[in-house]
Amino acid sequence: MARATPNAIQEPFRRPDPDARCCEFLGCPDGGIYPAPQARDRLNDYYWFCLEHVRAYNAAWNYYAGMSEAEVEHHRRKDTVWQRPSWPFGGPSSKHERRIEDALRKEFTGVFDDGPRSCRPTKPRSEQEQALAVLDLDVGADAVQIKARYIKLVKQLHPDANGGNPEAEERLKTVNLAYTTLKNGSL
């Protein structure tokens, strides 16, 4: 296959020579260098006008001329999605999809949250339970788990790691107090 020459590739994009084409307005002797579409259904077929006449043509040309209000509205709505098919956003569109979605919701309810509120204890009862709650540990945590959690929280909340954030400093004080309570009580 022979390669196209650069001139052959660029030819469709070149502006016509103004001397080669005359303005298509009746009686105009100027060069027609400005394209104007001939009709709504032939947007790639052009009339060629001079600047004065292309301005007049564009001012008078109505793309929607001859269309009913319903046709205009339909065309405008198709243009909002760039003449591509579209579907509504949102929930499932069929009964079958809704049933599947409902079944999945029932099956996975409570998986990603803390469960029903009635299952959660309202307040820890003893000082040790309160201290464990501050460290985000369950009641049965052993000394190794407590110390590991304490070290992790101290590294996170230390003022050097937080740029002197006062909330982090207050939380660090509570973590230190909780660790001291657990260390004195059970460790």
Phi and psi in degrees as a GROMACS rama.xvg file:
@    title "Ramachandran Plot"
@    xaxis  label "Phi"
@    yaxis  label "Psi"
@TYPE xy
-78.686  142.096  ALA-2
-77.9478  143.89  ARG-3
-75.6364  142.799  ALA-4
-76.5513  154.608  THR-5
-55.8575  -35.3253  PRO-6
-65.8854  -36.9507  ASN-7
-68.8045  -34.0833  ALA-8
-72.1946  -41.2103  ILE-9
-82.5589  -13.4972  GLN-10
-56.3069  -45.5825  GLU-11
-64.5825  -19.1223  PRO-12
-99.8812  -2.61492  PHE-13
-78.4771  143.09  ARG-14
-75.0416  136.267  ARG-15
-65.4514  151.265  PRO-16
-66.2007  126.172  ASP-17
-58.7078  -27.498  PRO-18
-75.654  -25.3136  ASP-19
-78.1284  -26.8309  ALA-20
-121.594  133.987  ARG-21
-98.5562  155.448  CYS-22
-62.339  134.048  CYS-23
-84.1258  1.95404  GLU-24
-74.7762  135.427  PHE-25
-58.0182  124.213  LEU-26
83.1959  4.30232  GLY-27
-90.5221  125.434  CYS-28
-88.0943  -7.40995  PRO-29
-72.5142  166.707  ASP-30
-76.8456  140.636  GLY-31
-95.2493  93.2741  GLY-32
-109.773  -3.84769  ILE-33
-110.967  120.63  TYR-34
-81.3162  148.422  PRO-35
-139.399  133.015  ALA-36
-63.608  144.506  PRO-37
-78.5514  -39.8104  GLN-38
-156.811  165.553  ALA-39
-61.7442  -37.5528  ARG-40
-87.321  -2.92464  ASP-41
-132.808  66.776  ARG-42
-73.7807  -14.215  LEU-43
-98.706  1.00261  ASN-44
-101.445  129.171  ASP-45
-120.349  151.934  TYR-46
-93.9163  149.331  TYR-47
-114.691  122.256  TRP-48
-126.326  165.07  PHE-49
-79.091  173.136  CYS-50
-59.8529  -45.2427  LEU-51
-61.0475  -44.752  GLU-52
-79.9948  -27.9689  HIS-53
-69.6093  -34.6722  VAL-54
-64.5486  -43.879  ARG-55
-64.832  -41.901  ALA-56
-63.3235  -46.6203  TYR-57
-64.8425  -35.6674  ASN-58
-67.1964  -32.263  ALA-59
-92.4672  -17.3324  ALA-60
-78.0504  131.903  TRP-61
-121.805  114.066  ASN-62
-59.3937  -36.743  TYR-63
-91.1063  8.83082  TYR-64
-61.3928  132.72  ALA-65
87.9621  0.809662  GLY-66
-102.809  146.467  MET-67
-77.2948  169.012  SER-68
-60.5269  -39.9175  GLU-69
-64.8602  -40.6701  ALA-70
-66.7189  -39.5185  GLU-71
-63.2236  -45.9361  VAL-72
-63.1419  -42.1014  GLU-73
-61.238  -43.8341  HIS-74
-64.7951  -42.0953  HIS-75
-64.3704  -40.6159  ARG-76
-66.3303  -38.2776  ARG-77
-66.2423  -32.7823  LYS-78
-69.2957  -25.8646  ASP-79
-66.5939  -20.2552  THR-80
-116.241  24.5943  VAL-81
57.7171  40.8272  TRP-82
60.9197  25.4739  GLN-83
-108.307  153.133  ARG-84
-68.6963  147.171  PRO-85
-142.973  161.825  SER-86
-130.078  154.12  TRP-87
-68.581  144.644  PRO-88
-77.0365  163.958  PHE-89
117.973  -149.833  GLY-90
-71.2286  -177.398  GLY-91
-64.5066  150.905  PRO-92
-98.0231  -14.0662  SER-93
-123.954  164.176  SER-94
-63.2728  -39.0978  LYS-95
-60.9067  -44.8627  HIS-96
-64.7858  -37.7471  GLU-97
-64.9432  -39.7188  ARG-98
-63.9591  -41.7814  ARG-99
-63.6064  -44.3384  ILE-100
-62.7559  -42.4397  GLU-101
-63.0918  -41.3517  ASP-102
-63.5082  -41.5356  ALA-103
-64.8424  -39.8273  LEU-104
-62.4867  -43.1103  ARG-105
-64.4695  -41.133  LYS-106
-66.647  -38.1069  GLU-107
-106.169  16.1014  PHE-108
-64.7041  129.067  THR-109
86.3664  -1.96644  GLY-110
-69.7898  -40.9153  VAL-111
-103.02  6.67018  PHE-112
-119.97  -171.137  ASP-113
-85.3463  9.10696  ASP-114
88.1117  -176.708  GLY-115
-63.5045  147.874  PRO-116
-64.3165  -28.7933  ARG-117
-67.7914  -21.8942  SER-118
-82.1901  -20.6513  CYS-119
-81.739  138.399  ARG-120
-68.3634  141.416  PRO-121
-72.0748  -47.9937  THR-122
-145.48  141.325  LYS-123
-64.6897  144.98  PRO-124
-87.6868  -51.6093  ARG-125
-97.1203  172.998  SER-126
-64.0681  -38.7543  GLU-127
-64.1044  -41.4329  GLN-128
-65.6914  -39.2028  GLU-129
-63.7838  -41.8152  GLN-130
-65.3599  -40.6528  ALA-131
-63.7599  -37.7676  LEU-132
-64.995  -37.4045  ALA-133
-64.0555  -37.2076  VAL-134
-85.5484  3.27426  LEU-135
59.0319  44.7853  ASP-136
-119.537  155.017  LEU-137
-82.8745  164.296  ASP-138
-66.0719  88.6519  VAL-139
149.876  7.94033  GLY-140
-70.2842  137.944  ALA-141
-88.8482  177.669  ASP-142
-62.8577  -35.7018  ALA-143
-67.1521  -43.3306  VAL-144
-64.3503  -42.1793  GLN-145
-62.2723  -46.3724  ILE-146
-67.0454  -39.116  LYS-147
-64.1421  -42.4541  ALA-148
-66.9094  -40.073  ARG-149
-61.1248  -45.8568  TYR-150
-62.1657  -42.5207  ILE-151
-62.5217  -44.8642  LYS-152
-67.4796  -37.8708  LEU-153
-62.6767  -41.789  VAL-154
-64.4754  -37.709  LYS-155
-71.6168  -39.6692  GLN-156
-96.9793  -2.45368  LEU-157
-60.7977  141.271  HIS-158
-58.1705  -31.536  PRO-159
-67.0055  -32.0072  ASP-160
-81.8117  -21.6404  ALA-161
-111.853  7.50864  ASN-162
64.3486  32.1013  GLY-163
76.1381  26.2259  GLY-164
-64.0203  119.852  ASN-165
-64.8921  -31.695  PRO-166
-66.626  -41.0521  GLU-167
-65.8384  -37.6339  ALA-168
-63.6721  -42.6677  GLU-169
-64.5552  -41.6511  GLU-170
-64.7465  -37.0247  ARG-171
-63.9372  -38.0535  LEU-172
-62.9383  -42.2198  LYS-173
-66.7746  -38.7634  THR-174
-64.5048  -43.0376  VAL-175
-61.7414  -43.5215  ASN-176
-63.8127  -41.9571  LEU-177
-64.5014  -42.2077  ALA-178
-64.8862  -39.9708  TYR-179
-62.0725  -42.5401  THR-180
-61.4514  -44.8975  THR-181
-69.6619  -37.4873  LEU-182
-66.3359  -41.6675  LYS-183
-73.2964  -29.8254  ASN-184
-88.2911  -42.4323  GLY-185
-129.046  -15.3562  SER-186
